[in-house]
């Protein structure tokens, strides 16, 4: 059974930082592109960052320079370090695992609220 379990969300003040983690089980993590998506109230889910099997990272423009995605294949975990957070970053953040042969797997999401 595939499980992606996110953690690390919460309430943070503008300018603060959070580190999200996503622990994967039931998949061979090494062969999945991992991503973080977010969905703000009333908006569509959007890709925030992704990291390929080889470790190449891609970011949405609004996250570039503030967020860092990384992966630890030995721990089957992907991280999203988020710095200099703003209220516009408030959303539910979802972990995604993608493999062309298997398709997409999703976590349940973790809420990030940026507010003073």
C-alpha positions in Angstrom: 0.0 0.0 0.0 1.4 3.3 -1.1 1.5 6.1 1.6 2.8 9.6 1.4 2.7 11.2 4.8 3.4 15.0 5.1 4.5 16.8 8.2 5.9 20.1 9.3 3.0 22.4 8.5 1.7 25.0 10.9 1.2 28.6 11.7 4.1 31.0 11.0 4.5 34.7 10.9 5.4 36.5 7.7 9.1 36.3 7.1 9.4 33.0 9.0 10.4 29.6 7.9 9.0 26.1 7.8 10.4 22.7 6.7 7.9 20.2 5.3 8.7 16.6 5.1 7.1 13.7 3.2 7.8 10.2 4.1 7.0 7.6 1.4 6.3 4.0 1.9 5.1 1.2 -0.5 7.1 2.6 -3.4 10.7 2.3 -4.6 11.4 5.9 -3.8 14.5 6.1 -5.9 12.5 5.8 -9.1 10.0 8.5 -8.5 10.1 12.2 -9.3 8.9 13.9 -6.1 7.0 17.2 -5.9 5.3 19.6 -3.6 2.0 21.1 -4.7 -0.2 23.6 -2.9 -3.8 24.6 -3.0 -5.0 27.9 -1.6 -8.6 28.5 -0.7 -10.6 29.1 -3.9 -7.6 28.3 -6.2 -6.4 25.4 -8.2 -3.7 23.1 -7.0 -0.3 24.3 -8.3 3.1 22.8 -8.5 5.5 24.5 -6.1 8.7 22.5 -6.6 9.8 19.1 -8.0 13.0 17.1 -7.8 13.9 14.5 -10.4 15.3 11.0 -9.8 18.7 12.5 -10.5 18.2 15.3 -8.1 17.4 18.2 -10.5 15.1 20.7 -8.9 12.5 22.9 -10.5 10.5 25.7 -8.9 7.5 27.8 -9.6 8.7 31.4 -10.1 7.2 32.6 -6.8 9.1 30.0 -4.9 12.5 30.4 -6.6 15.1 31.8 -4.2 13.0 31.2 -1.1 12.1 27.5 -1.2 14.5 24.5 -1.5 13.4 21.0 -2.3 15.6 18.1 -1.5 15.4 14.3 -1.2 17.0 11.6 0.9 16.6 8.3 -0.9 17.9 6.4 2.0 15.0 7.7 4.1 12.4 7.7 1.3 11.8 11.3 2.3 11.4 14.6 0.4 11.7 17.9 2.0 10.6 21.5 1.3 12.5 24.2 3.1 10.5 27.4 2.9 12.0 30.7 3.9 10.8 34.2 3.9 7.2 33.1 3.9 4.4 35.5 3.0 0.6 35.3 3.5 0.4 34.4 -0.2 2.1 31.1 0.7 -0.9 30.1 2.8 -2.2 26.8 1.4 -2.5 23.1 1.9 0.7 21.6 0.7 0.6 18.2 -0.9 3.4 15.7 -1.5 3.4 14.0 -5.0 5.2 11.0 -6.2 5.3 10.5 -10.0 6.4 7.5 -12.0 5.6 7.3 -15.7 4.7 3.6 -15.5 2.6 3.9 -12.3 1.3 7.4 -12.4 0.7 9.9 -9.5 0.5 9.2 -5.8 -0.6 11.9 -3.4 -0.4 12.6 0.3 -3.2 13.9 2.4 -1.7 17.4 2.7 -0.4 19.6 5.4 -1.7 23.1 6.1 0.6 26.1 6.1 -0.8 29.3 7.4 1.3 32.5 7.2 -0.2 35.2 9.4 0.7 37.7 12.0 
